[in-house]
Amino acid sequence: MESEIIKYKDDPAQLESLYRKGKKAFAKGFHEIYPQIQGNPIAEFWKARLDYKSEQDGISWGTKKEFRFVLILALLAGLFAKTQEIFAIDEDFFYPRNLAFIAFPAVTAYFASKNQLKSSLIWGIISVTLGSLIYINLLPDDQSSDTLVLACIHLPLLLWAVLGFSYSGNDYRDLDNRMDFLRFNGDVIIMGVVLGISFALMSGLTMGLFELIGINIGEFYTKYIVVFGLASIPPLATHLTQTNPHLVSKVSPIVAKIFSPLILVMLVIYLGAIVYSGKDPYNDREFLLLFNMLLIGVLALIFFSVAESSKDSKAKAGNWVLGGLSIVTIIVNLVALSAIAFRITEYGITPNRMAVLGINVIMLIHLFLVCGKLIKLIRNQTEINEVGQTIARFLPVYFIWTVIVVFLFPLIFNFQ
């Protein structure tokens, strides 16, 4: 193989033919004779190609400094999760308010370090995070308070937005960075689920093995190993997706392409089933809540699918699916919005109804904008990147609404 590579070192077509006949033999032979042909532009190309491929075949843990930093972040997240036990804080008080602080700040700190954020941005992120932590824990301890529940529900969205600023780097206004952030969310969720399942299997096996020899480690394992293990998943999953983009780069588009048409079919059938069953969101509060959760989930799928599709502008069938999905989602949103308006008219204004009304109006406007772009895309009047930019441009509106619900609703409604 070495002699043939030297013979055809200036013939790209022949080198490609040799490579396809035996990839491993070609790679081994090429690296043997590389010092003899070093400097040849074609040889340099093949060296870069083969070296890149070899990196993709393994798993990179990054530099020792990076991995050490990830371990420190995981340890700090675990210690924060143990704060409840260390200071004997009531679980019902601590976890609803602080669960999001176990996951998001560690990942935010990871990207702040990775992207070398300006000091002004770092201090801004620290101020918002610490201010939110102090504020949410100072709210009155009233389990029946709707504004407290709303603040606890929306706080993870606020910290998610802060993470988006950290991920986007110093140029956080760049729309492409925002789309990359949406893709990152899909990738890290997949990686996190894999790590979570693996950790659950290992935990079950470990406790089971100790149980067989008469040693019950369940309480100790749950209080310490499980807590620190779960807290380490977000920073570890983030690090793995950043150092090994090839691990999930092919999985996320497949997930988007499989589930988008399935969800579209399910939504159409579901709308018909609602009429047949006689259920309606106008008089059933729990059904309206589930209806809105479905809406938010489908909207997130649309955003994620567009983010993945923007890497493949030739996916015509996928564009039709996304267009149909956005139209059906608009119909679902209109039904939910009319039900909320009906309940406000009949029963008056409450914090919950105002919060749901606000987010539904925002989602409806956003859906109309995205749907309009998707229709133009189907007609070949625009590019998929324009759809993505429409999504990215509107994201700060969700952030503003989240801030209003978390910080202003308790004051407006007198902590009810």
C-alpha positions in Angstrom: 0.0 0.0 0.0 2.9 2.4 0.8 4.4 2.1 -2.7 1.0 2.8 -4.3 0.4 5.8 -2.2 3.8 7.2 -3.1 3.1 6.4 -6.8 -0.2 8.2 -6.8 0.6 11.0 -4.3 -0.3 13.7 -6.9 -3.5 11.9 -8.2 -6.5 12.7 -5.8 -8.8 10.3 -7.7 -6.4 7.3 -7.4 -5.7 8.0 -3.7 -9.5 8.1 -3.0 -9.8 4.8 -4.9 -7.0 3.2 -2.7 -8.7 4.6 0.4 -12.1 3.0 -0.5 -10.5 -0.4 -1.2 -9.0 -0.6 2.3 -9.5 2.3 4.7 -7.5 0.8 7.6 -4.6 -0.4 5.3 -4.5 3.0 3.6 -4.4 4.9 6.9 -1.6 2.7 8.2 0.4 3.0 5.0 -0.1 6.7 4.7 1.2 7.4 8.2 4.2 5.2 7.5 5.3 7.2 4.4 4.0 10.6 5.4 7.5 11.9 6.4 8.6 11.2 2.7 5.7 13.2 1.2 5.3 15.9 3.9 4.7 19.3 2.4 2.7 18.0 -0.6 -0.7 19.8 -0.6 -2.6 16.6 -1.3 -0.6 14.8 1.4 -1.4 17.5 3.9 -5.1 17.2 3.0 -5.1 13.5 3.6 -3.2 13.8 6.9 -5.9 16.3 8.1 -8.7 14.0 6.9 -7.3 10.8 8.5 -6.3 12.5 11.7 -9.8 14.1 12.0 -11.4 10.7 11.4 -9.3 9.0 14.1 -10.4 11.7 16.6 -14.0 10.9 15.7 -13.6 7.2 16.4 -12.9 7.9 20.1 -14.2 9.9 23.0 -12.5 13.1 24.0 -12.6 14.2 27.6 -11.0 17.6 26.8 -7.9 18.8 28.5 -7.1 17.9 32.1 -7.8 21.5 33.1 -11.2 21.5 31.4 -12.2 18.1 33.0 -11.0 19.2 36.4 -13.2 22.3 36.1 -16.2 20.2 35.2 -15.6 18.0 38.2 -15.4 21.1 40.5 -18.7 22.4 39.0 -20.4 19.0 39.6 -19.1 18.9 43.2 -20.4 22.5 43.8 -23.8 21.6 42.4 -23.9 18.5 44.6 -23.0 20.5 47.7 -25.7 23.0 46.9 -28.2 20.2 46.6 -27.1 19.1 50.1 -27.7 22.6 51.5 -31.2 21.5 52.5 -29.8 18.7 54.7 -26.8 20.6 56.0 -28.9 23.5 57.3 -32.0 21.4 58.1 -34.2 23.3 55.7 -37.7 21.9 55.0 -37.7 19.9 51.8 -41.1 21.4 50.7 -39.6 24.8 51.1 -36.2 24.2 49.6 -36.6 22.1 46.5 -39.5 23.8 44.7 -37.6 27.1 44.9 -34.0 25.9 44.4 -34.1 22.9 42.2 -33.2 24.9 39.1 -30.1 26.3 40.9 -28.6 22.8 41.1 -28.4 22.4 37.3 -28.3 25.7 35.5 -25.6 27.8 37.2 -23.0 25.0 36.8 -23.6 24.9 33.0 -23.7 28.7 32.8 -20.3 28.9 34.6 -19.0 26.3 32.2 -19.8 28.4 29.1 -18.7 31.6 30.8 -15.3 30.0 31.2 -15.2 28.4 27.8 -16.3 31.5 25.9 -14.1 33.8 28.0 -16.9 36.3 28.7 -16.2 39.9 29.3 -16.2 40.9 33.0 -19.3 43.0 32.5 -21.3 40.0 31.2 -19.9 37.8 34.0 -20.9 40.2 36.7 -24.3 40.6 35.0 -24.9 36.9 35.1 -23.7 36.6 38.7 -26.0 39.4 39.7 -29.1 38.0 38.1 -28.4 34.5 39.4 -27.7 35.5 43.0 -30.5 38.1 42.9 -32.9 35.4 41.8 -31.6 33.0 44.4 -32.1 35.5 47.3 -35.5 36.7 45.9 -37.1 33.3 45.5 -36.1 32.2 49.0 -37.4 35.4 50.6 -40.9 35.0 49.2 -43.5 34.2 51.9 -43.8 30.5 52.7 -47.4 30.1 51.7 -48.0 26.8 49.9 -51.4 28.1 48.7 -49.9 31.1 47.0 -50.5 31.0 43.3 -47.8 33.7 42.6 -45.2 31.6 44.6 -46.0 28.5 42.4 -45.8 30.6 39.3 -42.5 32.1 40.3 -41.1 28.6 41.0 -42.3 27.3 37.7 -40.9 30.2 35.7 -37.6 30.5 37.5 -36.0 27.6 35.5 -36.9 29.5 32.3 -35.2 32.6 33.6 -32.1 30.7 34.5 -32.3 28.9 31.1 -32.3 32.4 29.4 -29.2 33.4 31.5 -27.6 30.2 30.3 -28.4 31.3 26.7 -26.5 34.5 27.3 -23.5 32.6 28.6 -23.6 30.1 25.7 -23.8 32.8 23.1 -20.6 34.4 24.3 -19.7 38.1 24.1 -21.8 38.4 20.9 -25.1 37.4 22.5 -27.1 39.4 20.0 -26.0 37.2 17.1 -29.0 35.2 15.9 -26.9 32.3 14.7 -25.6 31.9 18.2 -29.2 31.7 19.5 -30.0 28.9 17.0 -26.9 27.1 18.1 -28.1 27.3 21.6 -31.4 25.7 20.7 -29.5 22.9 19.0 -27.3 22.5 22.1 -30.4 22.0 24.2 -31.5 19.1 22.1 -28.1 17.5 22.2 -27.5 18.0 25.9 -31.0 16.5 26.7 -30.2 13.4 24.7 -26.8 13.1 26.4 -28.3 13.8 29.8 -30.9 11.1 29.3 -28.3 8.5 28.3 -26.1 9.4 31.4 -29.2 9.4 33.6 -30.3 5.9 32.5 -26.7 4.6 32.8 -26.5 6.0 36.3 -29.8 4.5 37.3 -28.8 1.1 36.1 -25.4 1.3 37.9 -27.2 2.5 41.1 -29.7 -0.4 41.0 -27.0 -2.9 40.3 -24.7 -1.6 43.1 -27.4 -1.5 45.8 -28.6 -5.0 44.7 -25.2 -6.5 44.9 -24.6 -5.1 48.4 -28.1 -6.3 49.4 -27.1 -9.9 48.4 -24.3 -9.9 51.0 -26.5 -8.5 53.7 -25.3 -4.9 53.6 -28.0 -2.3 53.2 -26.4 0.8 51.6 -29.7 2.2 50.2 -30.0 5.2 52.6 -26.4 6.2 52.4 -26.3 5.7 48.6 -29.4 7.8 48.1 -28.4 10.6 50.4 -24.9 11.1 49.0 -24.1 9.1 45.8 -27.4 9.7 44.1 -27.6 13.4 45.0 -24.0 14.1 43.8 -24.5 11.8 40.8 -27.7 13.5 39.5 -26.2 17.0 40.2 -23.1 16.1 38.0 -25.2 15.1 35.0 -25.9 18.6 33.5 -22.2 19.8 33.5 -20.9 16.4 32.5 -23.4 16.1 29.6 -22.6 19.6 28.5 -18.9 18.9 28.5 -19.3 15.7 26.5 -21.4 17.4 23.9 -18.9 20.2 23.5 -15.8 18.0 23.3 -17.5 15.2 21.3 -20.0 16.9 19.0 -20.1 13.8 16.8 -21.7 11.7 19.6 -25.1 13.3 19.2 -24.8 15.3 16.0 -26.5 12.6 14.0 -29.0 11.6 16.7 -30.7 15.0 17.2 -31.7 15.4 13.5 -33.1 11.8 13.4 -35.2 12.5 16.5 -36.5 15.7 15.0 -37.3 14.0 11.6 -39.0 11.0 13.3 -41.1 12.8 15.9 -42.2 15.9 13.9 -44.5 14.0 11.5 -45.6 11.6 14.3 -46.6 14.6 16.5 -48.4 16.2 13.6 -50.5 13.1 13.0 -51.1 12.7 16.8 -52.3 16.4 17.0 -54.8 16.0 14.2 -56.2 12.8 15.6 -56.2 14.4 19.1 -58.2 17.4 18.0 -60.8 15.1 16.4 -60.9 12.9 19.6 -61.6 16.0 21.7 -64.8 16.7 19.7 -65.8 13.0 19.9 -65.2 12.6 23.6 -67.1 15.8 24.6 -64.2 17.1 26.6 -63.5 20.8 26.4 -61.0 23.1 28.0 -63.6 25.7 28.7 -65.1 24.1 31.8 -62.4 21.6 32.8 -59.4 23.3 34.5 -57.2 20.2 34.6 -57.8 19.5 30.9 -56.9 23.2 30.0 -53.7 22.8 32.0 -52.8 19.6 30.1 -53.8 21.3 26.9 -51.3 24.1 27.5 -48.6 21.7 28.5 -49.1 19.9 25.2 -49.0 23.2 23.3 -45.7 24.2 25.0 -44.2 20.8 24.2 -45.2 21.0 20.5 -43.9 24.5 20.2 -40.5 23.4 21.6 -40.4 20.6 19.1 -41.1 23.0 16.3 -38.2 25.2 17.4 -35.9 22.3 17.9 -36.8 20.8 14.5 -36.3 24.1 12.7 -32.9 24.5 14.4 -31.9 21.1 13.2 -33.4 21.6 9.7 -31.4 24.8 9.2 -28.4 22.5 8.7 -30.1 20.8 5.8 -31.9 23.3 3.6 -32.8 20.6 1.1 -35.2 18.8 3.4 -38.3 19.7 1.4 -40.6 17.0 3.0 -39.5 18.2 6.5 -40.5 21.7 5.6 -44.0 20.6 4.7 -44.2 18.7 8.0 -43.1 21.8 10.0 -45.5 23.9 8.1 -48.4 21.6 8.9 -47.3 21.3 12.5 -47.2 25.0 13.0 -50.7 25.5 11.5 -52.2 22.7 13.7 -50.4 24.2 16.7 -51.9 27.6 15.9 -55.3 26.0 16.0 -54.5 24.4 19.4 -53.3 27.7 20.7 -56.4 29.5 19.6 -58.6 26.9 21.3 -56.6 27.3 24.5 -56.6 31.1 24.3 -60.3 31.2 23.8 -60.8 28.9 26.8 -58.6 31.1 29.0 -60.5 34.2 27.9 -63.8 32.4 28.7 -62.6 31.5 32.2 -61.4 35.1 32.9 -64.8 36.4 31.7 -66.7 33.9 33.8 -64.6 33.7 36.9 -62.5 36.8 37.0 -58.7 37.5 36.9 -56.3 35.4 38.9 -52.5 35.1 38.8 -52.7 31.7 37.1 -55.1 32.9 34.4 -53.1 36.0 33.6 -49.8 34.0 33.4 -51.3 31.5 31.0 -53.1 34.2 29.0 -49.8 36.1 28.6 -47.7 33.1 27.5 -50.4 31.9 25.1 -50.6 35.4 23.4 -46.8 35.4 23.1 -46.7 31.9 21.7 -49.5 32.7 19.2 -47.8 35.8 17.9 -44.5 33.8 17.6 -46.3 30.9 15.8 -47.9 33.2 13.3 -44.5 34.7 12.5 -42.8 31.3 12.2 -45.7 29.8 10.2 -45.6 32.7 7.7 -41.9 32.1 7.1 -42.5 28.3 6.7 -45.2 29.0 4.1 -42.8 31.2 2.2 -40.1 28.5 2.6 -42.5 25.9 1.1 -43.1 28.2 -1.8 -39.3 28.7 -2.3 -39.6 32.4 -1.4 -37.2 32.2 1.5 -34.5 30.0 3.1 -34.7 27.8 6.2 -32.2 30.1 7.9 -34.8 32.9 7.8 -37.2 30.7 9.7 -34.5 30.1 12.3 -33.8 33.8 12.6 -37.5 34.5 13.1 -37.4 32.1 16.0 -34.2 33.4 17.5 -35.2 37.1 17.2 -38.3 36.5 19.3 -36.7 34.6 22.2 -36.0 37.7 24.3 -39.8 38.3 24.5 -40.1 35.0 26.5 -37.3 36.2 28.7 -39.1 39.5 29.4 -42.4 37.7 30.2 -40.6 35.3 32.5 -39.1 38.2 34.4 -42.5 39.8 34.8 -44.1 36.6 36.2 -41.2 35.8 38.6 -40.6 39.3 40.0 -43.7 41.4 39.4 -46.6 39.0 39.7 -46.1 38.4 43.5 -46.1 42.2 44.0 -49.0 42.9 41.6 -51.2 40.2 43.2 -50.0 40.9 46.7 -48.4 37.4 47.1 -51.7 35.7 46.6 
